[in-house]
């Protein structure tokens, strides 16, 4: 497990959660950090899956 990837996923989830909380409380602008945080976390998780499967090499 790469620690930098783990921290990236955790950070993305935290930002996405904060954005979702903002959206649920009526702040439309919170859709931007929600989308960015979710996209970053998802991208890093997919990278880790490809790395584990051996389809790509370590960066």
KAZI-V217060 format. One line per field, one symbol per residue. phi: phi as a letter, one per 20 degrees, with the letter a starting at -180 (. if undefined). A space follows every 10 residues. Layout:
phi->???
This chain:
phi->.effffffff ffffffffff ffffeoefff ffffffffff ffffffffff fffnfcegf
